[in-house]
Amino acid sequence: MGFFNLFARPSPEKLEKKGDALLQAEQRGLAKLEYEHALDQLEQKGDTDPELLQRISEKLTTVKEGLAKEHQQNASDLIAGGFREEARDLLRLALELSIDPDFQQAVQQQMNEMENRPLEDMEMDTNIMDPAPLSEGEPDVPRSQERASDEEIFAALCGTLPEVVGDAYLDYGENFKTGYMALNRGDFDTAVRFLIRAMDDHPEPDSYIPLELAAAYANLGRTAEAQQLLKRLLAYHPDALPAYQLLCDIHWEQKDFQQVDVLLASVPEDFADSLAIILLKGETLFRSGGVEAARKYYQDAMDRYGWQEDIARALARAHEALGDASRARAIYKEMMDTCTSCHARVDPIVKHKYAELSFQEGVHNSEILELYLSLAREHPDNAAVYFDRISRIYANLGNTQEAERFRGFSERAIAEQSRRS
């Protein structure tokens, strides 16, 4: 869950930094949305800094070009498998996103060649097990940001926070920065050591440092110390939603659901109906065994507030737990369609859930094949399972040649995993 979801609307500069952080994590679709949101705000303001407008516009263009090449790569996989209609849709999306004349010409040529080639000439690329870069001409932003300094990464992470929090983090000094970066890397012992020093540097009672130190303690199993810090934080910042999340995590682990109810009942009225609290209440019902009550709670929230992806994901999970695979599958499908409509990257977990539920229900078509091909490329560690699914789908479709070939891919992936281990 993101930190501080209910603070004031971020400025265009903050949205830009959030887009930068998402791009660093190679979340191109989500970065695109943040840059577009930033540009929308700049247009609404009227009196706009031309340098800021140009900078964000250039970043948006770079992200869109990356997405276009991602669509082209996926289309190439589909063409190799003979799925022309699905490939055509992706290539059209790539054309819509890109403004690069050379790339557009290459995509158009690819579409023309696809239309003119006999279907039987299109064979699956046997190099699919070796995921490669999207294109030699792909913008080098992710690589350059992988080489970013700790200072730049720290600034980008702070840029994703509400302004008041991010500015405070930037002012806490080197000990805090070192501890915060260690926490984000999962080095919790180092995080504790430096965050304690940061608290000594900044003993103000309203500091946000206890939140990060509590997170480090919780990850080390030092829950009593984490709880003490979080209660101290909430005394000064009752709107700090991450503190409620961490306390709930601790109480859930201890099976103390009554204490969770007490905690959530103490949330200030202004935040009681926030998305974060809705999810925490629903998760408490789910974990305490009230799965049907959780399902109803999530559905009521959807009916009341409209489509919210996080609530939809929780609702689908409840339907799965209740054995209603068809309804869960329909929700995951809607989530995927929502991402596609805004050219955002589909969450691989959602993609995996939808593909697996579809496969279990006997849906063996080109759409599910496309998803498994994409998943095999994105998650090669699980490629053996995905290739096995593709093989069995081909077998059900009567294409024994492709079924045998992908069975071979699956066996090779298993052998490769055994060799590595």
N, C-alpha and C positions, 0 to 999 in steps of 0.2 A: 504494500500500500504506500502511495506517495506521501511525503511529509507535508503537513500543514496545508491541507487541501482547501481550507475555507478562509484563507487570508484574502486581503484585497486583490483585485484584479491586477495581474502583473503588467508592467510597462512593456513597450515594444523592445526595449533593451534587454529586459529580463527574459522575454519570450525568445529573443535571439540567442541568449546564452543557453536557454533550455534546449533549443534546437541544436546548438553546437554540441551539447553533452549527448543528446540522442544520436547525433551523427557520429560522434566518437564511438558509440556503442553499435554503430552500423544499423541503427533503426531508421532507415531512410524515410519510410512512410510517415512515421511519427514526427521526425524532424521537419518534413515538408509541411505538416499541419501547423507546427509552431511558427515556422517562418511565414506562412500565409496569414496566420492570426496576427503576427506582428505587423505585416504590411497592411492588413485591414485596419488596425488601430492607427497606423500612421496616416492612412487616407482619411479616416474620420477626424483626426486632429486638424487637418488642413495645413497649418503652419508647420511644415516638416523639415527636419534636417536633411538636406539633399545627400550628404555623405552617408548617413545612416540608412536612408532609403535605398541608395545604390548598393551598399554593402549587403543588406538583407536580400535584396533582389538577386544579387549575384549568387548568394548562398542557396537561395531557392532554386535558381536555374541549375546549379551544380547537383543538388539533390534530385531534381526531376530527371536530369540526364542519367544519374545512377539508377533510378527506378526504371527508366526506359530500357537501359541495357539489361537490367534484371529480367524485365518482361521478355526481352528478345531472347535471352538465354533459355528461359523456360519454354518459350515458343519453339526454339530449336529442338529441345527434347521432345516436344509433342510432335513436331514434324517428323522426327526420326522414328517415332512410334506409329505414324500414320494418322494422327489426330488433327486433320487439317482445320476443321471448324474452330476447335478450341485454340489452336495456334494462331489462326487468323484474328481472333478477338484480342489476344495478347499483343500481337504485332500492331493492331490498330491503337491499342492503349499506348504502346511505345511511341507511335507517331504523334499522338496527342501530347505526350509529355515532353518530347524532345524538340529543340529548336536548332539542332545541329544539322545543317544541310547534308553533310557527308553521311551522318548516321541515318538520317531520313531516307537518303538515296539507297543506302545499304539495306534498310528494312524493306523499302518498296521493292527492291530487286529480289529480296528473299521471298516476299509475298508472290511476286510474279513467277519465280522459279517453282515455288510450291504449287501454284495453280497449273503449271505446265508439265510437271513431272508426273509420270504414272505412279499410282499409289504403291504398286508392288516394288518400285525401285527404292522406296524409302525404308531403310533398315535402321534398327536401333543402334545408336552409337555405343560400342562396347566400352568406351572410356568413361561411361557415366559413373563408374565407381570411383573415379579420380576427380573429385570436384576441382575445378580450375577457376581462376579469376574470371569475372564476367566478361572482360574485354581488355585488350591491350590499351584501348583508348579511353578506358573509364577514368573519370576524374580521380586524382590521387589524394582526395581529402581524407578518407579513412586512414591511409598509410601515414600521411603527414601528421595526423592527430595522434596516431599511435606513438609517434616520436615526440609528442608534446611533453614539456617539462612538468614536474610535479606542481609547480606554481600555476601553470596554465590549466592543468586538470583540476586542481583545487578551486581555482576561480570559476571554472565551468560548473563544477558541482554546486558551489555556492549560488551560482546564477540560476539554478533550478529551484531555489528556495524563495519564499516570500522575501520581499526587499528588506524588511526589518530584521529578519533572521539571517539572511545571507550577508548583509552588511556587518552584523555582529560577529559572524563567523570569520569574516575577513579581518576583523580588528583584534581577534583573540591571540594572535601571535604565532610564532614558530612551533611551540610545543603543541598547541591545539592543531595546527595544520598537520604536523607529523602524526599525531594521534588519530585525527579524522581520516587521513589517507590510509593509515594502517587498518582502521576499522572497515573502510570500504574495500580493502584488499582481503579481509578475513584474518588478519594478523592481530588477534584480540589481545594477546599478552602485551605486545608493543603498544597497542591502542590504550590499554589501561595505564601503562606506565607514563605515557606522555599526556594523556588526558588528566591524570591526577596532577601532574605538574601544571597543566593549563589552568586547573581549578585553583591552584595555589597562586598563579599569576593573576587570576581574576576571581577574587572571593566574593564578588557582589552576589547577593542572594537571588537576584532576578536573572542570573546568567543562564544561558541555554546549554552550557557545557555538561551539566548533570544528565541531560537526555542522552548524549552520545556516550558518556561513561557508563550509564545504565545499560545501554545496548551492548557494550563490550562485556560488562559483567554478566548480563543475561546469557550471552553466547558462551561464556565460560562456566555456566552453571552456578554462578554466585548470585542467586536470585534474591536473597535477603538484602544484600547491598544494593542491588538494582531497584528493588521496591522502595527502599528508603530514599534513594535519589529521586525516583519518579514522583513520590508523594511530595517531596520538597519542591520539585519543579512545578507541579500542579498548583501548589499554594500560591505561586506568583504568576503562573501562566495557565489558568484553567481552560484556555482554548487551545492548548498544545495537543492536538489530536494524536500525534505519534506516541505520546506518553500513555494515553489510554490503550493504544494498540499493544505496546510492550507489556503493560500491566495485564491486559487480557491474555496475552501469550503465556505469561507466567502462571496465571490462575488456571488457564486451560490445561497446562501441563500438569498442574497439581490436582486437576479434577475438581477444583473449588468453584463450581459454577454459581453458587449463591453469592460468592464474593464478587464475581463478575457483574451480576445483577445489581448489587449495591453500588459498584463503581460506575456503571453506566447510568444509573439513576441519579448520580451526582453531577452529570454533565450539565453545564449551563444551558438554559432554555434556548438560547440563540443557536446552539449547536446540536440540540437533541435530535433534529430531523436531518442532520447532514448525511451525506453518502457514507462517510467513514463510520459513523455510529450505527447507521442502518446495517452495514455489513458486519459490524462487530456483534450486534444483537442477533442477527441471523446465524452467524457462525456459532454463537453460544448455544442457540437452540439445536443446531446441527450436531455439535460435539457432545451435547448432553443427552443425545438420543432422540430428540424430538425432530426427526427428519421431516415428517409430514407437516409439523408446525412450522419448520423452517421454510419448506416449500411454499406454504400458504403465505408466510410473512414476506418472502421475496416477491411472490406474485402480486400481493397487495401493494407492495412498494412500486412495482412496475406499473400497475394500474394507476397509481396515484401520481407518480412523478414522470411517467413516460420511459422511453428506452434509455437505459443506462447499462453500458457494457459490463461493468463490474457486477451489477446485480444480475444481469442476464447470465453471466458465467456461473454465479452462485446458484441461480435457479436451475440451470442445466445440470449442475453437479447434484442437486437434490433429487431431480428427476432420475438421474442415473442410479443414485443410491436406493431409490424406491422401485427400481426395475422398469421404469418407463423410458426405455431406450429411444423410442420413436420421438417422444416429445423433446428429450435432451438433444437428439440429433437435429431436430428442427430449429432449436435455439442456436446451436453451434453454426448451423447453416446461415441463419440470419446474421450472426456476428461476422461471418466471413463475407457475406454480401455487403454489409455495411462498410467493411474495410475496403473492399474492391471498388465501391462507388466513389470513394475519396482517394483512390490510388495509394492507400496506406498498406504497409506490409502486414499480412495476416499473421497473427500470433501462431507460431508453430505448435503450441500446445492445443489451441483450438482446432487447428488443421488436423493434428493427430487424432483428437477426440472424434471429430466429424468423420474422418476416414475410417477409423476403427469401428465406430458404431454402424456406419454404412456397410462395411464389410460383413459385420456380424449379422446384419439384417438381410444379407444376400444382394446388396446393391453392387453390381459388378459392371461398371460402365467406364467411359473414357474420363469422366470427371474424377472418379476415384483413382483411376490410373495416374492422372495428372498430379493429384495430391501426393500419392506415394512416390512418384518420381521426384517431386519437389522436396519431400521430406527426406528421401535418401540422399539428396544433394546437400541439404541443410544439416543433417545429422548422420554423418557416415558411420558413427559408432553403432547406430541402430539399423544400418542399411540391410543387414541380413534379414531382419524381420520384414522390412518394407519390400525388398526384392521377392521374398517368399510370397507376400500378399499379391504382388504384381503377377507372379508366375501363376498363382491359383486363379486370379481373375482371367488371365489369358486362357487358361485351361477351360474355365467355365464358358468363355466366349467361343471355344472351339479352335483357338489359334495355338496348336500344339508346338509349333516351331518357336514362337516367342515364349511360350510357357517353359519349354526346356531351356531356352537361353537364360531366362531370368532365374530359373532354378540354379543354373550354373553360377550366376552372379551371387546368389545367396550363399551357395557353398563356398565360393571364393572369399566372401566377406567373413564367413564364420572361420575359415582357415586363417585369414589375416588377423582376426581378433585373437585367435589362439596363439599365433606367433608372437603377437605383441605382449600377451600376458605371460 
